[in-house]
Amino acid sequence: MPDSSSNEISNGSQPVISTVGQENFSREAKKTFTWLWIAQLISNLGTQTSLYGIGLWLFSKTQLLADFALVAVVVQLARIFVLPLLANRMAIWSRRRVMLTANGVGAFCTFTLALLLFRETSTPSLSILLFVQGLAAMAEATLILSFSTLIPTLMIDRNELIRANGLFATTDSLVLTMAPFFGSWLFGLIGLRGVLTIDGCSFFLAMICVLAAPWSSKFVDRSHEAKPWKGVHLVQGLNLVKSLWRTNPLARIALVLSSSVAFAYAATEVLFPAWVAVAYGTEQMAYVLIVAGLGYLLGFFAWQKKIGIYWHRVWFIVLLIQSLILMGAGLQSFADHSLIWFLGVLFFSFGLPIVMSSIQQAWSQLAPEQDLPKVFALRYTFEWSARLLAFMTVSIAVDRVLTPILNWSYLPFWVQSSLGVGDGRVIAVALGGIGWVLALASWSQIKNLGVFNYR
């Protein structure tokens, strides 16, 4: 990256449109966003659902939990791997063609998986299955990067951008949260054949939505902007991170908090269902889903109606409340009171769409249109790496670190009484530790938040 990169990356800019054509462009852009949002929701839900369906299928065949986890690890690595390939070219590619191609690749991968898995002669090797699933994950990453960086260009009005970012981030995180439950339920109900059929249909429906969107020529024909391919420049990516970190307090906030939130939420996805199942029984999971869904919807509507306008002020408050709720999970006194326990679930879920939408809004303001793919590629590299780290370390931390410590006979009585004993307490203490990670990350950015608000 040239030294001038710090001048190229600013606090964000919107495309300049004449007053005469602004209203028509805005109306057309809203329709385009709506169609593309539907396409993204359908394809993302199908991909994530089949991911867990295939993982469960492998587990049923081998009875090895490592095979189940291996699918998730390969998917995360594939998504991270493809980002540098896309970052330097996304800004000059036709977004319409990119989305159609990515959905086509996803449909091809699903069709290939179906052919491999339903052959009666032999079972395909695990390496082939993982390769095809990794290719589908690359197509999904392409769709996410393409759509997320297109939103700030489509929505030229500030309030419309806030609502659009909220809608994108909310549905994206909702899919990640609900896909494990949805995939597991569908696998048990209709089997892997049905799961793959739904996934294949989702890609074709997404392609129809992309074709139906009223694309402006601004996003379709970009051949005049094409430049020679110069390969993947990881050094330029590192220089871009340094430039953002040095010159922009909002960039420092976004880099630290988006990675920390990704790690904390991924760890919670693993730990919380396990805690409920072990400590309270699977029958309580239904009540948890109802309360969490209600909180999520309330948070989403709060963002859309009012909170989104003040996102830079509310963001940190919500994160600190969530961290306190997770810390409380590690204390026996809160776990023994059902009302407090369910209120914690409600308020934590309420904050999810607000935090995720704020992260999307912050990254949208970091750079002008032509630099957004590079910036967002860095964002997803950090976030997906953090999620991968959480998936790989949480179970090890619980089994190899916290369990021996809490079972230590010389542990002081006051520590033992506050943390509690019994089924699920080790997992609950791990959730409390995640709360501390989230709190410390938030507090580390208080100074940068003051500089950003002052600007």
DRENDO-1510 file (C-alpha; in Angstrom, 1 decimal, always signed):
<recs>
REC; n; res; u; v; w
REC; 1; MET; +0.0; +0.0; +0.0 .
REC; 2; PRO; +1.5; +3.4; -0.9 .
REC; 3; ASP; +2.2; +5.9; +1.8 .
REC; 4; SER; -0.7; +7.9; +0.5 .
REC; 5; SER; -3.2; +5.3; +1.7 .
REC; 6; SER; -3.8; +7.3; +4.9 .
REC; 7; ASN; -5.2; +10.1; +2.7 .
REC; 8; GLU; -7.3; +7.8; +0.6 .
REC; 9; ILE; -9.0; +6.2; +3.6 .
REC; 10; SER; -11.2; +8.7; +5.3 .
REC; 11; ASN; -14.2; +8.7; +7.5 .
REC; 12; GLY; -16.4; +7.7; +4.6 .
REC; 13; SER; -18.0; +9.5; +1.7 .
REC; 14; GLN; -21.2; +9.0; -0.3 .
REC; 15; PRO; -21.5; +9.2; -4.1 .
REC; 16; VAL; -22.4; +12.6; -5.4 .
REC; 17; ILE; -25.7; +12.6; -7.3 .
REC; 18; SER; -27.4; +15.5; -9.0 .
REC; 19; THR; -30.5; +17.0; -7.2 .
REC; 20; VAL; -32.7; +16.1; -10.2 .
REC; 21; GLY; -31.8; +12.4; -10.3 .
REC; 22; GLN; -31.4; +11.9; -6.5 .
REC; 23; GLU; -35.0; +11.0; -5.8 .
REC; 24; ASN; -35.2; +8.5; -8.6 .
REC; 25; PHE; -31.9; +7.0; -7.7 .
REC; 26; SER; -33.0; +6.7; -4.0 .
REC; 27; ARG; -36.3; +5.0; -5.0 .
REC; 28; GLU; -34.5; +2.6; -7.3 .
REC; 29; ALA; -31.8; +1.9; -4.8 .
REC; 30; LYS; -34.3; +1.0; -2.1 .
REC; 31; LYS; -35.9; -1.6; -4.4 .
REC; 32; THR; -32.5; -3.0; -5.3 .
REC; 33; PHE; -31.6; -3.3; -1.6 .
REC; 34; THR; -34.8; -5.1; -0.8 .
REC; 35; TRP; -34.4; -7.7; -3.6 .
REC; 36; LEU; -30.7; -8.2; -2.7 .
REC; 37; TRP; -31.5; -8.4; +1.0 .
REC; 38; ILE; -34.0; -11.2; +0.3 .
REC; 39; ALA; -31.5; -13.0; -1.8 .
REC; 40; GLN; -28.8; -12.7; +0.9 .
REC; 41; LEU; -31.2; -14.0; +3.6 .
REC; 42; ILE; -32.3; -17.0; +1.5 .
REC; 43; SER; -28.9; -18.1; +0.3 .
REC; 44; ASN; -27.2; -17.5; +3.7 .
REC; 45; LEU; -29.8; -19.5; +5.6 .
REC; 46; GLY; -29.6; -22.3; +3.1 .
REC; 47; THR; -25.8; -22.5; +3.3 .
REC; 48; GLN; -25.6; -22.4; +7.1 .
REC; 49; THR; -28.4; -24.9; +7.5 .
REC; 50; SER; -26.7; -27.4; +5.2 .
REC; 51; LEU; -23.4; -26.8; +7.0 .
REC; 52; TYR; -24.9; -28.2; +10.2 .
REC; 53; GLY; -26.9; -30.9; +8.4 .
REC; 54; ILE; -23.7; -32.3; +6.8 .
REC; 55; GLY; -21.9; -32.0; +10.1 .
REC; 56; LEU; -24.6; -34.0; +11.9 .
REC; 57; TRP; -24.6; -36.5; +9.0 .
REC; 58; LEU; -20.8; -37.1; +9.4 .
REC; 59; PHE; -21.2; -37.4; +13.2 .
REC; 60; SER; -24.0; -40.0; +12.7 .
REC; 61; LYS; -21.6; -42.0; +10.4 .
REC; 62; THR; -18.4; -41.9; +12.5 .
REC; 63; GLN; -19.6; -41.0; +16.0 .
REC; 64; LEU; -16.7; -38.7; +16.2 .
REC; 65; LEU; -17.4; -35.1; +17.3 .
REC; 66; ALA; -14.2; -34.0; +15.7 .
REC; 67; ASP; -15.6; -34.7; +12.3 .
REC; 68; PHE; -18.6; -32.4; +13.1 .
REC; 69; ALA; -16.3; -29.7; +14.3 .
REC; 70; LEU; -14.0; -30.1; +11.3 .
REC; 71; VAL; -16.7; -29.0; +8.9 .
REC; 72; ALA; -17.2; -25.7; +10.8 .
REC; 73; VAL; -13.4; -25.1; +10.9 .
REC; 74; VAL; -12.9; -25.8; +7.2 .
REC; 75; VAL; -15.8; -23.4; +6.4 .
REC; 76; GLN; -14.3; -20.6; +8.4 .
REC; 77; LEU; -10.8; -21.2; +6.9 .
REC; 78; ALA; -12.2; -21.2; +3.4 .
REC; 79; ARG; -14.1; -17.9; +4.0 .
REC; 80; ILE; -11.0; -16.3; +5.4 .
REC; 81; PHE; -8.8; -17.6; +2.5 .
REC; 82; VAL; -10.9; -16.1; -0.2 .
REC; 83; LEU; -11.0; -12.6; +1.2 .
REC; 84; PRO; -7.6; -11.4; +0.0 .
REC; 85; LEU; -8.5; -12.7; -3.5 .
REC; 86; LEU; -11.6; -10.5; -3.6 .
REC; 87; ALA; -10.4; -7.4; -1.8 .
REC; 88; ASN; -8.4; -5.9; -4.7 .
REC; 89; ARG; -11.0; -6.6; -7.4 .
REC; 90; MET; -14.4; -6.3; -5.9 .
REC; 91; ALA; -14.7; -2.5; -6.4 .
REC; 92; ILE; -14.3; -2.8; -10.2 .
REC; 93; TRP; -16.4; -5.9; -10.8 .
REC; 94; SER; -20.0; -5.9; -11.7 .
REC; 95; ARG; -21.8; -6.6; -8.5 .
REC; 96; ARG; -24.7; -8.2; -10.3 .
REC; 97; ARG; -22.4; -10.6; -12.1 .
REC; 98; VAL; -20.5; -11.4; -8.9 .
REC; 99; MET; -23.7; -12.2; -7.0 .
REC; 100; LEU; -25.1; -14.4; -9.8 .
REC; 101; THR; -21.8; -16.2; -10.2 .
REC; 102; ALA; -21.5; -16.8; -6.4 .
REC; 103; ASN; -25.0; -18.2; -6.2 .
REC; 104; GLY; -24.4; -20.4; -9.2 .
REC; 105; VAL; -21.2; -21.8; -7.6 .
REC; 106; GLY; -23.2; -22.4; -4.4 .
REC; 107; ALA; -25.9; -24.3; -6.3 .
REC; 108; PHE; -23.2; -26.3; -8.1 .
REC; 109; CYS; -21.6; -27.3; -4.8 .
REC; 110; THR; -24.9; -28.4; -3.3 .
REC; 111; PHE; -25.6; -30.5; -6.4 .
REC; 112; THR; -22.2; -32.0; -6.3 .
REC; 113; LEU; -22.6; -32.9; -2.6 .
REC; 114; ALA; -25.9; -34.5; -3.3 .
REC; 115; LEU; -24.3; -36.7; -6.0 .
REC; 116; LEU; -21.4; -37.6; -3.7 .
REC; 117; LEU; -23.5; -38.4; -0.6 .
REC; 118; PHE; -26.3; -40.3; -2.2 .
REC; 119; ARG; -24.3; -42.8; -4.2 .
REC; 120; GLU; -25.2; -46.3; -3.2 .
REC; 121; THR; -21.8; -47.8; -4.2 .
REC; 122; SER; -19.5; -46.1; -1.8 .
REC; 123; THR; -19.1; -43.3; +0.7 .
REC; 124; PRO; -17.1; -40.4; -0.5 .
REC; 125; SER; -13.9; -39.5; +1.3 .
REC; 126; LEU; -14.0; -36.8; +4.0 .
REC; 127; SER; -11.4; -34.7; +2.1 .
REC; 128; ILE; -13.6; -34.4; -1.0 .
REC; 129; LEU; -16.7; -33.4; +1.0 .
REC; 130; LEU; -14.7; -30.8; +2.9 .
REC; 131; PHE; -13.3; -29.4; -0.4 .
REC; 132; VAL; -16.7; -29.0; -1.9 .
REC; 133; GLN; -18.1; -27.5; +1.3 .
REC; 134; GLY; -15.1; -25.1; +1.5 .
REC; 135; LEU; -15.9; -24.0; -2.1 .
REC; 136; ALA; -19.5; -23.3; -1.1 .
REC; 137; ALA; -18.2; -21.3; +1.8 .
REC; 138; MET; -16.1; -19.2; -0.5 .
REC; 139; ALA; -19.1; -18.4; -2.6 .
REC; 140; GLU; -21.0; -17.4; +0.6 .
REC; 141; ALA; -18.1; -15.1; +1.7 .
REC; 142; THR; -18.2; -13.5; -1.8 .
REC; 143; LEU; -21.9; -12.7; -1.4 .
REC; 144; ILE; -21.5; -11.3; +2.1 .
REC; 145; LEU; -18.6; -9.0; +1.0 .
REC; 146; SER; -20.3; -7.9; -2.2 .
REC; 147; PHE; -23.6; -7.0; -0.5 .
REC; 148; SER; -22.2; -5.4; +2.6 .
REC; 149; THR; -20.0; -3.1; +0.7 .
REC; 150; LEU; -22.8; -2.2; -1.7 .
REC; 151; ILE; -25.2; -0.9; +1.0 .
REC; 152; PRO; -23.4; +2.4; +1.7 .
REC; 153; THR; -23.4; +3.2; -2.0 .
REC; 154; LEU; -27.1; +2.4; -2.5 .
REC; 155; MET; -28.3; +4.3; +0.6 .
REC; 156; ILE; -27.3; +7.9; +0.2 .
REC; 157; ASP; -29.6; +9.1; +3.0 .
REC; 158; ARG; -28.1; +8.8; +6.5 .
REC; 159; ASN; -31.2; +7.5; +8.2 .
REC; 160; GLU; -31.9; +5.1; +5.3 .
REC; 161; LEU; -28.3; +3.8; +5.6 .
REC; 162; ILE; -28.7; +3.2; +9.3 .
REC; 163; ARG; -31.9; +1.2; +8.8 .
REC; 164; ALA; -30.4; -0.7; +5.9 .
REC; 165; ASN; -27.3; -1.6; +7.9 .
REC; 166; GLY; -29.5; -2.6; +10.8 .
REC; 167; LEU; -31.5; -4.9; +8.6 .
REC; 168; PHE; -28.4; -6.5; +7.0 .
REC; 169; ALA; -26.6; -7.0; +10.3 .
REC; 170; THR; -29.6; -8.2; +12.2 .
REC; 171; THR; -30.6; -10.9; +9.7 .
REC; 172; ASP; -27.0; -12.0; +9.2 .
REC; 173; SER; -26.5; -12.6; +12.9 .
REC; 174; LEU; -29.9; -14.1; +13.3 .
REC; 175; VAL; -29.1; -16.7; +10.6 .
REC; 176; LEU; -25.8; -17.5; +12.4 .
REC; 177; THR; -27.7; -17.9; +15.6 .
REC; 178; MET; -30.7; -19.9; +14.4 .
REC; 179; ALA; -29.0; -22.1; +11.7 .
REC; 180; PRO; -27.6; -24.7; +14.2 .
REC; 181; PHE; -31.1; -25.2; +15.6 .
REC; 182; PHE; -32.8; -25.1; +12.2 .
REC; 183; GLY; -30.2; -27.4; +10.6 .
REC; 184; SER; -30.4; -29.9; +13.4 .
REC; 185; TRP; -34.2; -29.9; +13.3 .
REC; 186; LEU; -34.4; -30.3; +9.6 .
REC; 187; PHE; -31.8; -33.1; +9.6 .
REC; 188; GLY; -33.9; -35.0; +12.2 .
REC; 189; LEU; -37.1; -34.3; +10.4 .
REC; 190; ILE; -36.4; -34.9; +6.7 .
REC; 191; GLY; -32.8; -36.1; +6.6 .
REC; 192; LEU; -29.8; -34.9; +4.7 .
REC; 193; ARG; -31.5; -35.3; +1.4 .
REC; 194; GLY; -34.1; -32.8; +2.3 .
REC; 195; VAL; -31.6; -30.4; +3.8 .
REC; 196; LEU; -29.5; -30.4; +0.6 .
REC; 197; THR; -32.7; -30.0; -1.5 .
REC; 198; ILE; -33.7; -26.9; +0.5 .
REC; 199; ASP; -30.1; -25.5; +0.2 .
REC; 200; GLY; -30.1; -26.0; -3.6 .
REC; 201; CYS; -33.5; -24.3; -4.0 .
REC; 202; SER; -32.3; -21.4; -1.8 .
REC; 203; PHE; -29.5; -20.6; -4.3 .
REC; 204; PHE; -31.8; -20.6; -7.3 .
REC; 205; LEU; -34.3; -18.4; -5.4 .
REC; 206; ALA; -31.5; -16.0; -4.6 .
REC; 207; MET; -30.5; -15.9; -8.2 .
REC; 208; ILE; -34.0; -15.0; -9.2 .
REC; 209; CYS; -34.0; -12.1; -6.6 .
REC; 210; VAL; -30.7; -10.8; -8.0 .
REC; 211; LEU; -32.1; -10.8; -11.5 .
REC; 212; ALA; -35.3; -9.1; -10.4 .
REC; 213; ALA; -33.5; -6.2; -8.7 .
REC; 214; PRO; -33.6; -2.9; -10.7 .
REC; 215; TRP; -29.8; -2.6; -11.1 .
REC; 216; SER; -28.4; +0.8; -12.0 .
REC; 217; SER; -25.7; +0.8; -14.7 .
REC; 218; LYS; -23.4; +2.2; -12.1 .
REC; 219; PHE; -23.1; -1.3; -10.6 .
REC; 220; VAL; -23.6; -3.4; -13.7 .
REC; 221; ASP; -21.1; -2.1; -16.2 .
REC; 222; ARG; -17.7; -1.3; -14.6 .
REC; 223; SER; -15.4; -2.5; -17.4 .
REC; 224; HIS; -14.1; +1.1; -17.9 .
REC; 225; GLU; -12.7; +0.9; -14.4 .
REC; 226; ALA; -10.9; -2.4; -14.9 .
REC; 227; LYS; -7.2; -2.6; -14.1 .
REC; 228; PRO; -4.6; -5.3; -14.7 .
REC; 229; TRP; -4.6; -8.1; -12.1 .
REC; 230; LYS; -1.6; -7.7; -9.8 .
REC; 231; GLY; -2.2; -10.6; -7.5 .
REC; 232; VAL; -2.9; -10.8; -3.8 .
REC; 233; HIS; -1.1; -8.2; -1.7 .
REC; 234; LEU; -1.1; -9.2; +1.9 .
REC; 235; VAL; +1.5; -6.5; +2.7 .
REC; 236; GLN; -0.9; -3.9; +1.4 .
REC; 237; GLY; -3.6; -5.3; +3.7 .
REC; 238; LEU; -1.3; -4.9; +6.7 .
REC; 239; ASN; -0.4; -1.4; +5.7 .
REC; 240; LEU; -4.1; -0.5; +5.4 .
REC; 241; VAL; -4.7; -1.8; +8.9 .
REC; 242; LYS; -1.8; +0.4; +10.2 .
REC; 243; SER; -3.1; +3.4; +8.3 .
REC; 244; LEU; -6.6; +3.0; +9.7 .
REC; 245; TRP; -5.3; +2.4; +13.2 .
REC; 246; ARG; -3.1; +5.4; +13.1 .
REC; 247; THR; -5.4; +8.0; +11.6 .
REC; 248; ASN; -9.0; +7.1; +12.6 .
REC; 249; PRO; -10.3; +6.5; +16.1 .
REC; 250; LEU; -13.5; +4.9; +14.7 .
REC; 251; ALA; -11.3; +2.4; +12.9 .
REC; 252; ARG; -9.6; +1.5; +16.2 .
REC; 253; ILE; -13.0; +1.0; +17.8 .
REC; 254; ALA; -14.3; -1.1; +14.9 .
REC; 255; LEU; -11.2; -3.3; +14.7 .
REC; 256; VAL; -11.1; -4.1; +18.4 .
REC; 257; LEU; -14.7; -4.4; +19.1 .
REC; 258; SER; -15.8; -6.3; +16.0 .
REC; 259; SER; -13.2; -8.9; +16.7 .
REC; 260; SER; -13.9; -9.1; +20.4 .
REC; 261; VAL; -17.7; -9.3; +19.8 .
REC; 262; ALA; -17.2; -12.0; +17.1 .
REC; 263; PHE; -15.2; -14.1; +19.6 .
REC; 264; ALA; -17.6; -13.5; +22.5 .
REC; 265; TYR; -20.7; -14.3; +20.5 .
REC; 266; ALA; -19.2; -17.4; +18.9 .
REC; 267; ALA; -18.1; -18.7; +22.3 .
REC; 268; THR; -21.6; -18.0; +23.6 .
REC; 269; GLU; -23.2; -19.9; +20.7 .
REC; 270; VAL; -21.2; -23.0; +21.9 .
REC; 271; LEU; -21.4; -22.5; +25.7 .
REC; 272; PHE; -24.9; -21.3; +26.3 .
REC; 273; PRO; -26.9; -24.2; +24.7 .
REC; 274; ALA; -24.5; -26.7; +26.4 .
REC; 275; TRP; -25.1; -25.0; +29.8 .
REC; 276; VAL; -28.9; -25.0; +29.4 .
REC; 277; ALA; -28.9; -28.7; +28.2 .
REC; 278; VAL; -26.7; -29.9; +31.1 .
REC; 279; ALA; -27.9; -27.7; +33.9 .
REC; 280; TYR; -31.6; -27.2; +33.2 .
REC; 281; GLY; -32.6; -29.9; +30.7 .
REC; 282; THR; -33.5; -29.7; +27.0 .
REC; 283; GLU; -37.1; -28.9; +27.8 .
REC; 284; GLN; -36.0; -25.4; +29.0 .
REC; 285; MET; -34.4; -24.7; +25.6 .
REC; 286; ALA; -37.9; -24.1; +24.1 .
REC; 287; TYR; -38.6; -21.3; +26.7 .
REC; 288; VAL; -35.1; -19.9; +26.1 .
REC; 289; LEU; -35.7; -19.7; +22.3 .
REC; 290; ILE; -39.0; -17.9; +22.9 .
REC; 291; VAL; -37.6; -15.3; +25.3 .
REC; 292; ALA; -34.4; -14.9; +23.2 .
REC; 293; GLY; -36.5; -14.4; +20.0 .
REC; 294; LEU; -38.7; -11.8; +21.7 .
REC; 295; GLY; -35.7; -9.9; +22.9 .
REC; 296; TYR; -34.1; -10.0; +19.5 .
REC; 297; LEU; -37.2; -8.7; +17.8 .
REC; 298; LEU; -37.5; -5.9; +20.4 .
REC; 299; GLY; -33.9; -4.9; +19.8 .
REC; 300; PHE; -34.3; -4.9; +16.0 .
REC; 301; PHE; -37.4; -2.7; +16.1 .
REC; 302; ALA; -35.7; -0.4; +18.7 .
REC; 303; TRP; -32.8; +0.1; +16.3 .
REC; 304; GLN; -35.0; +0.7; +13.3 .
REC; 305; LYS; -37.2; +3.2; +15.1 .
REC; 306; LYS; -34.9; +5.2; +17.3 .
REC; 307; ILE; -31.7; +3.7; +18.7 .
REC; 308; GLY; -30.0; +3.6; +15.3 .
REC; 309; ILE; -29.8; +7.4; +15.1 .
REC; 310; TYR; -27.8; +7.4; +18.4 .
REC; 311; TRP; -25.8; +4.2; +17.7 .
REC; 312; HIS; -22.4; +5.7; +18.6 .
REC; 313; ARG; -23.7; +6.6; +22.1 .
REC; 314; VAL; -25.7; +3.4; +22.8 .
REC; 315; TRP; -23.2; +0.9; +21.4 .
REC; 316; PHE; -20.8; +0.8; +24.4 .
REC; 317; ILE; -23.7; +0.8; +27.0 .
REC; 318; VAL; -25.3; -2.2; +25.4 .
REC; 319; LEU; -21.9; -4.0; +25.3 .
REC; 320; LEU; -21.2; -3.4; +28.9 .
REC; 321; ILE; -24.7; -4.6; +29.9 .
REC; 322; GLN; -24.1; -7.8; +27.9 .
REC; 323; SER; -20.8; -8.3; +29.5 .
REC; 324; LEU; -22.3; -7.9; +33.0 .
REC; 325; ILE; -25.0; -10.5; +32.1 .
REC; 326; LEU; -22.4; -13.0; +31.0 .
REC; 327; MET; -20.4; -12.3; +34.2 .
REC; 328; GLY; -23.6; -13.0; +36.2 .
REC; 329; ALA; -23.9; -16.4; +34.5 .
REC; 330; GLY; -20.7; -17.4; +36.3 .
REC; 331; LEU; -22.2; -16.7; +39.8 .
REC; 332; GLN; -24.4; -19.3; +41.5 .
REC; 333; SER; -26.7; -16.6; +43.1 .
REC; 334; PHE; -28.1; -15.5; +39.8 .
REC; 335; ALA; -28.5; -19.0; +38.3 .
REC; 336; ASP; -30.8; -19.9; +41.2 .
REC; 337; HIS; -33.3; -17.2; +40.4 .
REC; 338; SER; -35.4; -18.1; +37.3 .
REC; 339; LEU; -36.8; -14.5; +36.9 .
REC; 340; ILE; -33.4; -12.9; +36.9 .
REC; 341; TRP; -32.0; -15.7; +34.6 .
REC; 342; PHE; -34.7; -15.2; +32.0 .
REC; 343; LEU; -34.4; -11.4; +32.2 .
REC; 344; GLY; -30.7; -11.8; +31.5 .
REC; 345; VAL; -31.6; -13.9; +28.4 .
REC; 346; LEU; -34.1; -11.2; +27.3 .
REC; 347; PHE; -31.8; -8.3; +27.6 .
REC; 348; PHE; -28.7; -10.0; +26.2 .
REC; 349; SER; -30.8; -11.0; +23.1 .
REC; 350; PHE; -32.2; -7.4; +22.9 .
REC; 351; GLY; -28.6; -6.1; +22.6 .
REC; 352; LEU; -27.6; -8.5; +19.8 .
REC; 353; PRO; -29.1; -6.7; +16.8 .
REC; 354; ILE; -28.1; -3.3; +18.3 .
REC; 355; VAL; -24.4; -4.3; +18.6 .
REC; 356; MET; -24.2; -6.0; +15.2 .
REC; 357; SER; -25.9; -3.1; +13.5 .
REC; 358; SER; -23.6; -0.6; +15.2 .
REC; 359; ILE; -20.6; -2.6; +13.9 .
REC; 360; GLN; -21.9; -2.6; +10.4 .
REC; 361; GLN; -22.6; +1.1; +10.6 .
REC; 362; ALA; -19.1; +1.9; +12.0 .
REC; 363; TRP; -17.4; +0.0; +9.2 .
REC; 364; SER; -19.6; +1.6; +6.6 .
REC; 365; GLN; -18.2; +5.0; +7.6 .
REC; 366; LEU; -14.5; +4.1; +7.4 .
REC; 367; ALA; -13.8; +4.6; +3.7 .
REC; 368; PRO; -15.1; +5.9; +0.4 .
REC; 369; GLU; -16.9; +3.6; -2.0 .
REC; 370; GLN; -13.9; +2.4; -4.0 .
REC; 371; ASP; -12.0; +1.3; -0.8 .
REC; 372; LEU; -14.9; -0.4; +1.0 .
REC; 373; PRO; -14.2; -3.9; -0.4 .
REC; 374; LYS; -10.6; -3.7; +0.9 .
REC; 375; VAL; -11.8; -2.4; +4.3 .
REC; 376; PHE; -14.6; -4.9; +4.7 .
REC; 377; ALA; -12.3; -7.8; +3.6 .
REC; 378; LEU; -10.1; -6.8; +6.6 .
REC; 379; ARG; -13.1; -6.6; +8.8 .
REC; 380; TYR; -14.3; -10.1; +7.9 .
REC; 381; THR; -10.8; -11.5; +8.1 .
REC; 382; PHE; -10.6; -10.4; +11.8 .
REC; 383; GLU; -14.2; -11.3; +12.6 .
REC; 384; TRP; -14.1; -14.8; +11.1 .
REC; 385; SER; -10.7; -15.5; +12.5 .
REC; 386; ALA; -12.0; -14.6; +15.9 .
REC; 387; ARG; -15.0; -16.9; +15.5 .
REC; 388; LEU; -12.6; -19.7; +14.4 .
REC; 389; LEU; -10.4; -19.1; +17.5 .
REC; 390; ALA; -13.5; -19.3; +19.7 .
REC; 391; PHE; -14.7; -22.6; +18.2 .
REC; 392; MET; -11.2; -24.1; +18.6 .
REC; 393; THR; -10.4; -22.9; +22.1 .
REC; 394; VAL; -13.7; -22.8; +24.1 .
REC; 395; SER; -14.0; -26.6; +24.6 .
REC; 396; ILE; -10.3; -26.9; +25.4 .
REC; 397; ALA; -10.6; -24.2; +28.0 .
REC; 398; VAL; -13.6; -25.8; +29.7 .
REC; 399; ASP; -12.3; -29.3; +29.7 .
REC; 400; ARG; -8.6; -28.8; +30.3 .
REC; 401; VAL; -8.4; -25.6; +32.3 .
REC; 402; LEU; -11.6; -24.7; +34.2 .
REC; 403; THR; -12.7; -28.2; +35.2 .
REC; 404; PRO; -9.4; -29.0; +37.0 .
REC; 405; ILE; -9.4; -25.6; +38.7 .
REC; 406; LEU; -12.9; -25.9; +40.0 .
REC; 407; ASN; -12.4; -29.4; +41.1 .
REC; 408; TRP; -9.2; -28.5; +43.0 .
REC; 409; SER; -9.5; -29.5; +46.6 .
REC; 410; TYR; -7.6; -26.5; +47.9 .
REC; 411; LEU; -9.9; -24.0; +46.2 .
REC; 412; PRO; -11.0; -21.4; +48.8 .
REC; 413; PHE; -14.5; -22.0; +50.2 .
REC; 414; TRP; -15.7; -18.5; +49.4 .
REC; 415; VAL; -14.7; -18.9; +45.7 .
REC; 416; GLN; -16.4; -22.3; +45.6 .
REC; 417; SER; -19.6; -21.0; +47.1 .
REC; 418; SER; -19.8; -18.0; +44.8 .
REC; 419; LEU; -19.2; -20.0; +41.6 .
REC; 420; GLY; -21.3; -23.0; +42.7 .
REC; 421; VAL; -21.1; -26.7; +42.1 .
REC; 422; GLY; -23.2; -29.2; +40.2 .
REC; 423; ASP; -23.9; -29.8; +36.5 .
REC; 424; GLY; -23.1; -27.0; +34.1 .
REC; 425; ARG; -21.3; -24.8; +36.6 .
REC; 426; VAL; -18.0; -25.1; +34.7 .
REC; 427; ILE; -19.7; -24.0; +31.5 .
REC; 428; ALA; -21.4; -21.1; +33.4 .
REC; 429; VAL; -18.0; -19.9; +34.7 .
REC; 430; ALA; -16.6; -20.0; +31.2 .
REC; 431; LEU; -19.5; -17.7; +30.1 .
REC; 432; GLY; -18.5; -15.4; +33.0 .
REC; 433; GLY; -15.0; -15.3; +31.6 .
REC; 434; ILE; -16.3; -14.4; +28.2 .
REC; 435; GLY; -18.1; -11.5; +29.8 .
REC; 436; TRP; -14.8; -10.2; +31.2 .
REC; 437; VAL; -13.3; -10.4; +27.7 .
REC; 438; LEU; -16.1; -8.3; +26.3 .
REC; 439; ALA; -15.9; -5.8; +29.2 .
REC; 440; LEU; -12.2; -5.3; +28.9 .
REC; 441; ALA; -12.4; -4.9; +25.2 .
REC; 442; SER; -15.1; -2.2; +25.6 .
REC; 443; TRP; -13.2; -0.3; +28.3 .
REC; 444; SER; -10.0; -0.3; +26.2 .
REC; 445; GLN; -11.8; +1.8; +23.6 .
REC; 446; ILE; -13.3; +4.5; +25.9 .
REC; 447; LYS; -10.6; +7.0; +24.9 .
REC; 448; ASN; -11.1; +6.4; +21.2 .
REC; 449; LEU; -14.8; +6.7; +21.6 .
REC; 450; GLY; -14.4; +10.2; +23.1 .
REC; 451; VAL; -12.2; +11.3; +20.2 .
REC; 452; PHE; -14.6; +9.9; +17.7 .
REC; 453; ASN; -17.6; +11.6; +19.3 .
REC; 454; TYR; -15.7; +14.9; +19.5 .
REC; 455; ARG; -15.0; +14.8; +15.8 .
</recs>
